[in-house]
């Protein structure tokens, strides 16, 4: 988990981009806006693309196979539903030419004053263009306006992008955690 202290200042599924797509996808003007319900499907699609290979759900499936007939992508995409139900006002979408290319979700805990970023994703073809940084800055601004004093984010050791990006945004490593799973026998 990483933690940073607040500073005082249409519906077609996305396809994995090919090398030649990178320039054409992210060369127009990008803007960050608040979440709208019409974004839900796009955010789920972006999530599945971006978390393939760097999610606990994917690791579980590789170890145990599908659970209850559902694959890792279905389980991971459901987390977006939870983020929307919990704090829709704290979700921000990066869009280009009217199409979502990334997003960030936040959680607010007024009792502890520690906000959280459960999910951030930017389509691979749009990475290294400042989209993630702008989403992170928007989340920091929002969490600050909600009087949070700190913000936490987590990543897996296998997520090289997160391991590099989060510290560059001012996050400092606090701890490492090990996740276990056990399949239960039917009774």
C-alpha positions as CSV (number, residue, x, y, z in Angstrom):
1,X,0.0,0.0,0.0
2,X,1.2,3.5,-0.8
3,X,0.2,6.6,1.2
4,X,0.6,10.3,0.4
5,X,0.0,13.2,2.7
6,X,-2.2,16.0,1.4
7,X,-0.2,19.0,0.1
8,X,-1.6,22.5,0.8
9,X,-1.9,23.7,-2.5
10,X,-20.5,4.7,-28.4
11,X,-20.6,1.4,-26.6
12,X,-18.4,-0.8,-28.6
13,X,-16.0,-2.8,-26.4
14,X,-12.4,-1.5,-26.3
15,X,-9.8,-3.6,-28.0
16,X,-6.3,-4.0,-26.9
17,X,-4.4,-1.4,-28.9
18,X,-1.8,-2.3,-31.4
19,X,1.5,-0.5,-31.7
20,X,0.3,1.7,-34.6
21,X,-2.8,2.8,-32.6
22,X,-0.9,4.7,-29.9
23,X,-0.4,7.9,-31.8
24,X,-3.9,8.1,-33.3
25,X,-5.7,7.3,-30.0
26,X,-4.1,10.0,-27.8
27,X,-3.1,12.9,-30.0
28,X,-6.3,15.0,-29.6
29,X,-7.2,17.2,-26.7
30,X,-8.0,15.3,-23.5
31,X,-10.2,16.5,-20.7
32,X,-11.1,15.3,-17.2
33,X,-14.7,15.4,-16.2
34,X,-17.0,14.0,-13.5
35,X,-18.4,10.5,-13.9
36,X,-21.8,10.0,-15.7
37,X,-23.9,6.8,-15.6
38,X,-23.3,6.4,-19.3
39,X,-19.6,5.8,-18.5
40,X,-20.2,2.6,-16.4
41,X,-19.7,0.2,-19.3
42,X,-16.7,2.0,-20.7
43,X,-15.0,2.0,-17.2
44,X,-15.6,-1.7,-16.9
45,X,-14.1,-2.3,-20.3
46,X,-11.0,-0.2,-19.5
47,X,-10.7,-2.0,-16.2
48,X,-10.5,-5.4,-17.8
49,X,-7.9,-4.2,-20.4
50,X,-5.7,-2.5,-17.8
51,X,-5.9,-5.0,-15.0
52,X,-5.2,-8.1,-17.1
53,X,-2.1,-9.6,-15.5
54,X,-2.0,-7.2,-12.5
55,X,-5.0,-8.1,-10.5
56,X,-5.6,-10.4,-7.6
57,X,-8.7,-11.7,-9.4
58,X,-6.5,-12.8,-12.4
59,X,-4.0,-14.4,-10.1
60,X,-6.8,-16.3,-8.4
61,X,-8.1,-17.6,-11.7
62,X,-4.7,-18.7,-12.8
63,X,-4.4,-20.7,-9.6
64,X,-7.9,-22.1,-9.1
65,X,-9.7,-21.6,-12.4
66,X,-13.1,-19.9,-12.6
67,X,-15.2,-19.6,-9.5
68,X,-19.0,-20.0,-9.7
69,X,-18.7,-20.0,-13.5
70,X,-17.4,-16.4,-13.5
71,X,-14.0,-15.3,-14.8
72,X,-11.6,-12.9,-13.3
73,X,-12.7,-10.1,-15.6
74,X,-16.3,-10.3,-14.5
75,X,-15.2,-10.1,-10.8
76,X,-12.8,-7.2,-11.4
77,X,-15.3,-5.2,-13.4
78,X,-17.9,-5.6,-10.6
79,X,-15.5,-3.5,-8.4
80,X,-16.4,-0.6,-10.6
81,X,-20.1,-1.1,-9.6
82,X,-19.0,-0.9,-5.9
83,X,-17.0,2.3,-6.5
84,X,-20.0,3.9,-8.2
85,X,-22.4,2.8,-5.5
86,X,-20.0,4.1,-2.8
87,X,-18.9,7.4,-4.1
88,X,-20.0,8.4,-7.6
89,X,-19.1,12.1,-7.0
90,X,-15.5,11.0,-6.5
91,X,-15.1,9.3,-9.9
92,X,-13.4,11.2,-12.7
93,X,-13.1,10.2,-16.3
94,X,-10.4,11.2,-18.8
95,X,-12.0,11.5,-22.2
96,X,-10.8,12.3,-25.7
97,X,-13.1,13.1,-28.6
98,X,-16.0,12.1,-26.3
99,X,-14.6,8.6,-25.6
100,X,-13.4,7.6,-22.1
101,X,-9.7,6.7,-22.2
102,X,-9.1,6.4,-18.4
103,X,-10.6,7.0,-15.0
104,X,-9.9,7.2,-11.3
105,X,-12.2,6.3,-8.4
106,X,-12.0,7.6,-4.8
107,X,-13.4,6.7,-1.4
108,X,-13.8,9.2,1.5
109,X,-13.6,8.4,5.2
110,X,-14.4,11.5,7.2
111,X,-13.8,9.8,10.5
112,X,-10.2,8.9,9.7
113,X,-9.4,11.7,7.3
114,X,-7.8,9.1,5.0
115,X,-9.1,9.0,1.5
116,X,-8.5,6.0,-0.8
117,X,-8.1,5.4,-4.5
118,X,-9.5,1.9,-5.2
119,X,-9.0,2.1,-9.0
120,X,-7.1,4.1,-11.6
121,X,-6.8,2.9,-15.2
122,X,-5.5,4.5,-18.5
123,X,-5.8,2.6,-21.8
124,X,-2.3,1.3,-22.6
125,X,-2.1,3.4,-25.8
126,X,-2.6,6.6,-23.8
127,X,-0.1,5.9,-21.1
128,X,3.0,8.2,-20.8
129,X,1.0,11.1,-22.1
130,X,0.1,12.7,-18.8
131,X,-3.4,11.2,-18.5
132,X,-2.7,9.3,-15.3
133,X,-1.1,12.3,-13.7
134,X,-4.0,14.5,-14.5
135,X,-6.5,12.0,-13.1
136,X,-4.4,11.6,-10.0
137,X,-4.2,15.4,-9.6
138,X,-8.0,15.6,-9.9
139,X,-8.4,12.9,-7.2
140,X,-6.0,14.8,-4.9
141,X,-8.0,18.0,-5.5
142,X,-11.3,16.3,-4.8
143,X,-10.0,14.4,-1.7
144,X,-8.6,17.7,-0.4
145,X,-12.0,19.4,-0.9
146,X,-13.5,16.6,1.2
147,X,-11.0,17.5,4.0
148,X,-9.0,14.3,3.7
149,X,-5.5,14.6,5.2
150,X,-4.0,11.6,3.4
151,X,-4.8,9.4,0.5
152,X,-3.8,5.7,0.1
153,X,-3.5,3.5,-2.9
154,X,-2.5,-0.2,-3.3
155,X,-0.8,-2.1,-6.1
156,X,0.5,-5.6,-6.6
157,X,4.2,-6.3,-6.7
158,X,3.7,-7.6,-10.3
159,X,2.4,-4.2,-11.4
160,X,5.5,-2.5,-12.7
161,X,3.5,0.5,-13.9
162,X,2.0,1.2,-10.5
163,X,5.3,0.6,-8.7
164,X,6.8,3.4,-10.7
165,X,3.9,5.8,-11.2
166,X,2.6,6.0,-7.6
167,X,5.9,7.1,-6.0
168,X,6.3,9.7,-8.8
169,X,3.0,11.2,-7.6
170,X,4.3,11.5,-4.1
171,X,3.1,8.2,-2.5
172,X,5.4,6.5,-0.1
173,X,5.4,2.8,0.6
174,X,3.9,1.9,3.9
175,X,3.7,-1.9,3.9
176,X,3.5,-5.0,1.7
177,X,0.7,-7.6,2.0
178,X,0.4,-11.2,1.0
179,X,-3.0,-12.5,-0.3
180,X,-4.0,-16.1,0.2
181,X,-6.9,-18.1,-1.2
182,X,-8.3,-21.6,-0.5
183,X,-11.0,-23.4,-2.3
184,X,-13.6,-24.7,0.1
185,X,-15.0,-28.2,-0.2
186,X,-18.7,-28.5,-0.9
187,X,-20.8,-29.6,2.1
